[in-house]
Amino acid sequence: MSRNADNQRIAKNTLLLYFRMLFTMAVSLYTSRVVLNALGVEDFGIYNVVGGIVVMLSFLNGAMAGATQRFLNIELGRKDEKQLKKVFSTSLIIHIGVSIVVLLLAETIGLWFLNTCMNISENRMHAANWVYQYSVAAFIVSVISVPYNATIIAHEKMSAFAYISILEVILKLAIVFILIVAPFDKLILYAFLIFLVGVIIRVVYGIYCKRHFLECKLIDWRPDKPLLKDMLSFSSWTIVGSLGYIFHTQGIAIIMNLFFGATVNAAQGIANQVNSVVKGFVSNFLQTLNPQVVKTYAANEMNAMHKLVLRGCQISFYLVAFFAIPLMLEAPMILKIWLREVPEYTIIFVRLVLLLSLCDSFTTLLGTAKGATGKIKIYQMTLTAIGLFHLPFSALFFYLGYPPYYAMYVYLVIILILQLFRIFFVCNSIGLSKKLFFKQVVLRCGFVLVISMCLPLYIHYIGTQSLGNSFLVGISSMISIAIMALLLGFAKDDRSKLLYKIFNKR
């Protein structure tokens, strides 16, 4: 298939996912506010931190999801249908095994930790245990769904992925209205309904995949032992790498709970929701690009792969900046309009979490490129070892009396160090010039950011704190970033092609 056809498919899939993203973003922002008001700050914090225990166990799931998609993409790039069936069947068997392991961990270590270590008021511990059990059940359902989701993405059928995701959001919107009128314990009911939505979506994914993909119809329950060994080996090191991210997100939530209580978890949960909306725009773009990166590597088209990586890293940064900068500048006004009652620390959490995402965004695609090579042992060990410093240093600051947001300052330093190591490892693995990466990605992105922030910063500081001024800051920021990215943010050839497509509409 021609490169133009690949580019057109990437563009089409990206538009479909952005349509989904705009819809889900609007609904999510509304439901977050209603759920916060319906549950209250304490119960909202309990749900975030208790669910976080399960998410800490889910690094097994995330690691295997990446492995499944990588192996499926490799076989699709080689056009080997027989091996594709083996990959899916082996992946499904592995995920059933993973679900059993997670269930055992959750019902032993996780349950003990919840009831003996968590800082939750005694009168809400009963509800917290119900939330925990429903969260574990929801996670088990999501584990079994991974091979099916990965198959849809590997085949680049983003329309199905988008429509099913929209269905999921509509169901979660229905939960909000049930929550408002329900006479039962709202925290327990909310956890149960989220679990029920997970079951429905799992069934829908299964039906779609079995109807459209041959490898999902003919499941061989006898695993291919060499393939099983390869997938487990790849996943084991991906698991190691996933630990760093888990410590940053859910591990630190538990540390904050131990030092500051559930109300701080509510502020952190809101910040993470805002951040997930912003990162969603990038993840939608990367979902369409990741399969192409792996397939070009499998086909030994290295020049095409290098161009995809450079362009993808640039666009990822500009997409995060486009939304993160105005949100960071006008966080007080936006949160006040959105939530009405803003929990303590929420504003600074939102700003710092978005800053972390901005710093991390321009190397996101490098992880996919490194995974395509299959040689990830040293890469994952090094990055995980650096990431492990987050928890002890954060706990030290808390012990010394510093406020909870200092955990974000600690991780900001760590993430900048991680970026340097990621660039070094990946560029060496795929034969991409580090000098070219710094010139085309790091310097260009930094230059675009500095130039485009001048006008919105000026408006922000000379204006009064009002809705009108916040609107001007947001519009000026988005327009500045879009124009500067278009004019200065790409290599000459890429910019010419992009301008040609915009103005000629061909």
C-alpha positions in Angstrom: 0.0 0.0 0.0 1.3 3.5 -0.9 2.5 5.9 1.7 -0.2 8.4 0.5 -2.9 5.8 1.3 -1.3 5.3 4.7 -1.3 9.0 5.4 -4.9 9.4 4.3 -6.0 6.5 6.6 -4.1 8.1 9.5 -5.9 11.4 8.8 -9.3 9.8 8.5 -8.8 7.7 11.7 -7.6 10.8 13.6 -10.7 12.8 12.6 -13.0 9.9 13.7 -11.2 9.7 17.1 -11.3 13.5 17.6 -15.0 13.5 16.9 -15.3 10.9 19.7 -13.0 12.9 21.9 -15.0 16.2 21.6 -18.1 14.3 22.5 -16.6 12.4 25.4 -14.8 15.5 26.7 -18.1 17.5 26.9 -19.9 14.7 28.6 -17.0 13.9 31.0 -16.6 17.5 32.1 -20.3 17.6 32.9 -20.4 14.2 34.6 -17.3 14.9 36.7 -19.0 18.0 38.3 -22.3 16.2 38.9 -20.5 13.2 40.4 -18.4 15.4 42.7 -21.5 17.2 43.9 -23.5 14.0 44.3 -20.9 12.1 46.2 -19.3 15.0 48.1 -15.6 15.7 48.4 -14.8 12.9 50.8 -16.6 10.1 48.9 -15.2 11.4 45.6 -11.7 11.2 47.1 -12.4 7.7 48.4 -13.5 6.5 45.0 -10.3 7.9 43.4 -7.9 6.5 45.9 -9.6 3.1 46.4 -9.9 2.7 42.6 -6.2 3.6 42.6 -5.3 0.4 44.5 -6.8 -1.6 41.6 -5.1 0.6 39.0 -1.7 -0.2 40.7 -2.4 -3.9 40.0 -3.5 -3.0 36.5 0.1 -2.4 35.3 0.0 -6.1 34.3 -2.9 -5.3 32.1 -1.3 -2.3 30.5 1.9 -4.1 29.8 0.2 -7.0 28.1 -2.0 -4.6 26.1 1.1 -3.0 24.6 2.6 -6.4 23.9 -0.5 -7.7 22.2 -0.8 -4.7 19.9 2.9 -4.8 19.1 2.8 -8.5 18.0 -0.5 -8.0 16.1 1.0 -5.1 14.2 4.2 -7.0 13.4 2.2 -9.9 11.8 -0.1 -7.4 10.0 3.0 -5.7 8.6 4.3 -9.2 7.4 0.8 -10.1 6.2 1.0 -13.5 8.0 -2.7 -14.5 8.7 -1.8 -17.8 10.3 0.6 -16.3 12.8 -2.0 -13.5 13.4 -4.5 -16.1 14.7 -1.8 -17.6 16.9 -1.0 -14.1 18.4 -4.6 -13.4 19.2 -5.3 -16.8 20.8 -2.1 -16.7 22.8 -2.8 -13.2 23.9 -6.3 -14.2 25.1 -4.9 -17.1 27.1 -2.3 -14.8 28.7 -4.9 -12.3 29.7 -7.0 -14.9 31.4 -3.9 -15.9 33.3 -3.3 -12.2 34.2 -6.8 -11.8 35.4 -6.4 -14.7 37.8 -3.1 -13.3 39.1 -4.6 -9.9 39.7 -7.6 -11.3 41.4 -5.4 -13.2 43.9 -3.3 -10.1 44.5 -6.3 -7.9 44.9 -8.1 -10.2 47.4 -5.0 -10.7 49.5 -2.5 -7.9 49.6 -4.8 -5.2 48.2 -7.6 -6.0 50.6 -5.2 -6.0 53.5 -3.8 -2.7 52.5 -7.2 -1.1 52.1 -8.4 -2.1 55.6 -5.2 -1.6 57.6 -3.3 1.2 55.9 -5.6 3.6 54.1 -6.6 6.9 55.7 -10.4 6.6 55.4 -13.0 7.5 58.0 -14.4 4.5 59.9 -18.0 5.2 59.0 -17.1 5.0 55.2 -14.9 1.9 55.4 -17.9 -0.4 54.6 -18.6 1.6 51.4 -14.9 1.7 50.5 -14.8 -2.1 50.6 -17.8 -2.4 48.2 -16.1 0.2 45.9 -12.9 -1.9 46.0 -14.7 -5.1 45.1 -16.6 -3.6 42.2 -13.4 -1.9 41.0 -11.6 -5.3 41.0 -14.5 -6.9 39.1 -14.4 -4.0 36.6 -10.7 -4.4 36.1 -11.0 -8.2 35.5 -13.6 -7.4 32.8 -11.2 -4.9 31.2 -8.3 -7.4 31.2 -10.3 -9.9 29.1 -11.2 -7.0 26.7 -7.6 -6.1 25.9 -6.9 -8.5 23.1 -10.2 -7.4 21.3 -9.4 -3.7 21.7 -5.8 -4.3 20.5 -7.1 -6.1 17.5 -9.4 -3.2 16.5 -6.5 -0.7 16.8 -4.1 -3.0 15.0 -6.5 -3.3 12.1 -6.9 0.5 12.3 -10.7 0.2 12.4 -11.0 3.4 14.4 -14.6 4.0 13.4 -15.7 1.0 15.5 -13.4 2.1 18.4 -14.9 5.6 18.3 -18.5 4.5 18.2 -18.2 2.0 20.9 -16.4 4.6 23.1 -19.3 7.0 22.5 -21.7 4.3 23.6 -19.6 3.9 26.8 -19.8 7.7 27.5 -23.6 7.7 26.9 -24.0 4.9 29.4 -21.8 6.8 31.9 -24.0 9.9 31.4 -27.0 7.8 32.3 -25.2 6.8 35.5 -25.1 10.4 36.5 -28.9 10.8 36.3 -29.5 7.6 38.2 -27.0 8.8 40.9 -28.9 12.0 41.4 -32.3 10.4 42.2 -31.1 7.1 43.7 -32.0 6.6 47.4 -29.2 4.2 48.0 -25.6 4.8 49.2 -24.4 6.8 46.2 -20.7 5.8 46.4 -21.5 2.0 46.4 -24.1 2.5 43.6 -21.7 4.5 41.5 -19.0 1.8 41.7 -21.6 -0.9 40.8 -22.9 1.0 37.8 -19.4 1.7 36.5 -18.7 -2.1 36.7 -22.0 -2.8 34.8 -21.0 -0.4 32.0 -17.7 -2.2 31.7 -19.5 -5.6 31.2 -21.8 -4.1 28.5 -18.8 -2.6 26.6 -16.9 -5.8 26.9 -19.7 -7.8 25.3 -20.0 -5.2 22.4 -16.3 -5.4 21.7 -16.4 -9.2 21.6 -19.4 -9.3 19.2 -17.8 -6.7 16.8 -14.4 -8.5 16.7 -15.9 -12.0 16.1 -17.9 -10.6 13.2 -15.2 -8.7 11.5 -11.8 -10.4 12.2 -11.0 -14.0 11.4 -8.4 -14.3 14.1 -11.1 -13.6 16.8 -13.4 -16.3 15.5 -11.1 -19.3 15.5 -9.6 -19.4 19.0 -7.1 -22.1 19.6 -6.9 -22.8 23.4 -3.6 -24.6 23.0 -1.0 -21.8 23.2 1.9 -21.7 20.7 4.8 -22.2 23.2 7.6 -20.3 21.4 5.2 -17.4 20.8 4.0 -17.5 24.4 7.6 -17.3 25.6 8.3 -14.3 23.3 5.2 -12.5 24.4 5.8 -13.1 28.1 9.4 -12.1 27.7 8.5 -8.8 26.0 5.7 -8.2 28.5 7.8 -8.8 31.5 10.1 -5.9 30.6 7.1 -3.8 29.6 5.7 -4.5 33.1 8.9 -3.2 34.7 8.5 0.0 32.6 4.9 0.4 33.6 5.8 0.5 37.2 7.3 3.9 36.8 4.0 5.4 35.5 2.0 3.6 38.2 4.2 5.0 41.0 3.7 8.5 39.5 -0.1 8.3 39.3 -1.7 5.9 41.7 1.3 5.2 44.1 1.6 8.9 44.8 -2.2 9.1 45.4 -1.9 6.5 48.2 1.1 8.3 49.7 -0.9 11.6 49.7 -3.8 9.8 51.3 -1.6 8.5 54.1 -0.2 12.0 54.8 -3.2 14.3 54.0 -6.4 12.3 53.8 -9.1 11.7 51.1 -9.8 15.4 50.5 -6.4 15.9 48.8 -7.2 12.8 46.7 -10.3 14.6 45.5 -8.2 17.6 44.3 -5.7 15.2 42.6 -8.6 13.2 41.0 -10.0 16.4 39.4 -6.6 17.4 38.1 -6.1 14.0 36.6 -9.5 14.2 34.9 -8.5 17.5 33.3 -5.2 16.1 32.3 -6.8 13.0 30.8 -9.0 15.2 28.6 -5.9 17.0 27.3 -3.9 13.9 26.8 -6.9 12.2 25.1 -6.3 14.5 22.1 -2.8 13.2 21.9 -3.6 9.5 22.5 -6.2 9.6 19.8 -3.6 10.9 17.3 -1.1 8.3 18.6 -3.6 5.4 18.3 -3.7 6.1 14.6 0.1 6.5 14.3 1.3 3.7 16.5 0.3 0.8 14.1 2.1 2.6 11.2 5.3 3.0 13.2 5.4 -0.7 14.0 4.4 -1.8 10.5 7.1 0.3 8.8 9.7 -1.2 11.2 8.4 -4.7 10.4 8.6 -3.9 6.7 12.2 -2.5 7.2 11.1 0.9 5.8 13.3 2.9 8.2 13.3 6.2 6.5 9.5 6.2 6.5 9.6 5.2 10.2 11.9 8.1 11.1 9.7 10.6 9.4 6.6 9.2 11.2 8.5 9.4 14.6 9.8 13.0 14.1 6.5 14.3 12.8 4.4 12.4 15.4 6.6 13.8 18.3 6.2 17.3 17.0 2.4 17.1 16.6 2.0 15.4 20.0 3.7 18.4 21.7 1.7 21.0 19.8 -1.6 19.2 20.6 -0.8 19.2 24.3 0.3 22.8 24.3 -2.8 23.9 22.3 -5.0 22.9 25.2 -2.7 22.8 28.2 -1.4 26.4 28.0 -4.8 28.2 28.2 -5.9 25.8 30.9 -2.8 26.4 33.0 -3.1 30.2 32.7 -6.8 30.4 33.4 -7.2 27.4 35.8 -8.9 29.4 38.6 -11.7 30.8 36.4 -12.2 27.6 34.5 -12.4 25.4 37.6 -14.8 27.9 39.3 -17.2 27.8 36.4 -16.9 24.0 36.0 -17.1 22.9 39.6 -18.5 25.9 41.5 -17.0 24.6 44.7 -13.2 24.0 44.1 -11.5 21.7 46.6 -8.3 22.9 48.2 -5.1 22.5 46.1 -7.1 21.7 42.9 -5.8 24.8 41.0 -2.1 24.1 41.6 -2.6 20.4 41.0 -4.2 21.1 37.6 -1.4 23.5 36.6 1.4 21.1 37.6 -0.1 18.0 36.1 -0.6 19.8 32.8 3.0 21.0 32.9 4.2 17.4 33.5 2.2 16.3 30.4 3.6 19.0 28.3 7.2 18.0 29.3 6.4 14.4 28.6 4.5 14.8 25.3 7.3 15.2 22.8 8.8 11.8 23.4 5.6 9.8 23.8 5.9 8.1 20.4 9.5 7.0 21.1 8.2 4.3 23.4 6.2 2.8 20.5 9.3 3.0 18.2 11.5 1.2 20.9 8.8 -1.4 21.4 8.8 -2.2 17.7 12.4 -3.3 17.9 11.5 -5.8 20.7 14.8 -4.9 22.5 13.4 -3.2 25.6 15.2 -4.8 28.6 17.9 -2.2 29.3 15.6 0.6 28.2 12.8 -0.4 30.7 15.2 -1.1 33.5 17.0 2.2 33.3 13.8 4.4 33.0 12.1 2.5 35.8 15.1 2.8 38.1 15.0 6.6 37.6 11.2 6.7 38.0 11.4 4.8 41.3 12.9 7.9 43.0 9.5 9.7 42.8 7.9 8.0 45.8 10.7 8.2 48.4 11.6 11.8 47.6 7.9 12.9 47.7 7.4 11.1 51.0 10.5 12.8 52.4 9.1 16.2 51.4 5.7 15.3 53.0 7.5 14.1 56.2 9.3 17.4 56.4 6.0 19.3 56.3 5.8 20.4 52.7 2.4 20.6 51.0 1.1 17.8 48.8 1.9 19.5 45.4 5.6 19.1 46.0 5.3 15.6 44.7 4.7 17.2 41.3 7.9 19.3 41.6 9.8 16.1 42.3 8.4 14.3 39.3 9.0 17.3 37.1 12.8 16.9 37.7 12.5 13.2 37.2 10.6 13.5 33.9 13.1 15.8 32.4 15.9 13.3 33.2 13.7 10.5 31.7 13.3 12.4 28.5 17.1 12.6 27.9 17.5 8.8 28.5 14.5 8.0 26.3 15.9 10.0 23.4 19.3 8.4 23.8 18.0 4.8 23.9 15.4 5.0 21.1 17.5 7.0 18.6 20.3 4.5 18.9 17.9 1.6 18.5 16.2 2.7 15.3 19.2 4.5 13.7 17.7 8.0 14.1 20.2 10.9 14.5 20.0 12.3 18.1 21.2 15.7 16.7 18.3 15.6 14.1 15.8 14.7 16.9 16.9 17.6 19.1 16.9 20.0 16.2 13.6 19.0 14.6 11.7 18.2 17.8 13.1 19.6 21.0 14.4 23.0 19.7 11.5 23.5 17.3 8.9 22.7 19.9 10.6 24.9 22.5 10.9 27.8 20.1 7.2 27.5 19.1 6.1 27.4 22.7 8.1 30.5 23.8 7.0 32.6 20.8 3.3 31.6 21.0 3.1 32.3 24.8 4.0 36.0 24.5 0.6 37.3 23.6 -1.6 35.2 26.0 0.8 35.9 28.9 0.6 39.6 28.2 -3.3 39.5 28.1 -3.3 37.3 31.2 -1.2 39.7 33.4 -2.6 43.1 32.2 -6.3 42.0 32.3 -8.6 41.6 35.3 -9.7 38.2 36.5 -13.0 37.9 34.6 -14.7 35.5 32.2 -14.1 37.9 29.3 -10.4 38.1 29.9 -10.1 34.3 30.3 -11.8 33.9 27.0 -9.3 36.3 25.3 -6.4 34.5 26.9 -7.7 31.1 25.7 -8.4 32.3 22.1 -5.1 34.1 21.8 -3.2 31.2 23.2 -4.8 28.6 20.8 -4.5 30.9 17.7 -0.8 31.7 18.6 0.2 28.1 19.0 -1.7 26.9 15.9 -0.1 29.7 13.7 3.4 29.3 15.2 3.3 25.5 14.9 2.2 25.8 11.3 4.8 28.4 10.3 7.8 27.4 12.5 7.1 24.0 14.0 7.9 21.7 11.1 10.7 21.0 8.6 10.4 22.8 5.3 9.2 19.8 3.3 6.6 18.8 5.9 5.3 22.4 6.2 5.0 22.7 2.4 3.0 19.5 2.2 0.8 20.5 5.1 0.0 23.9 3.6 -0.6 22.4 0.2 -3.2 20.0 1.7 -4.9 22.8 3.6 -5.3 25.3 0.7 -5.8 22.9 -2.1 -8.1 20.5 -0.3 -6.9 17.4 -2.2 
